[in-house]
Amino acid sequence: MRHTILSIALSGVAALALSSCASKPEPRVSASQAAFEQALAMALLGPMMEGRSPMSDGELQTRARAAQRYPLGSWDNPVRASGPGGQREYLSRLRCADGQTPRFERLGNFGAGIYRSIVDGYQLDCGSAQPGRVEVYMDMYHPGYREMLPVAGFFIM
């Protein structure tokens, strides 16, 4: 009897853990790359803390032109922002079709993107309003940059 109750409890905990894991996308990096990406982030943060971009202006412009072939907020054209505060500021300026601010949650980092810096994924949720639930990718390693365009399906304040 005691063993059965323990087995049922453990099964429930395991099912809950698995269901919560299934609701979030897997990061695009393996665990073995995590240390490398942390070192990369620190290398990128140094120039950013000094108010500079981690790449040359020419390289940045070339990559930005290439990214424009894709929808803003996609993996291939992440929304550029100035640090974590810039990411939150951008997301809080977005409006759903009903005029409300979407709820948002950071899903994690998804590895190095088009700008050679780490890209974060966010889940935006407008509830029953359009566009519903949307995943948006953002790159916070653009000091002083403030995106003025909305991602598809939203308008911006």
Number of C-alpha atoms within 10 A of each C-alpha: 6 6 8 9 10 11 12 11 12 12 12 12 12 12 12 12 11 11 11 10 11 10 8 11 11 13 14 13 13 10 9 8 11 13 10 11 17 12 11 15 15 12 13 20 20 13 15 19 11 9 13 17 20 19 16 9 11 9 10 17 13 11 15 16 11 13 18 12 10 13 14 21 21 17 21 17 24 26 27 25 22 22 19 14 11 22 20 15 15 22 22 16 16 21 20 22 17 13 14 14 20 25 14 18 13 14 17 16 20 19 18 17 17 17 23 16 21 20 24 24 23 20 16 21 19 21 13 11 14 15 18 14 16 17 16 23 25 27 28 22 27 23 20 15 14 15 16 11 14 18 19 13 13 19 15 17 12
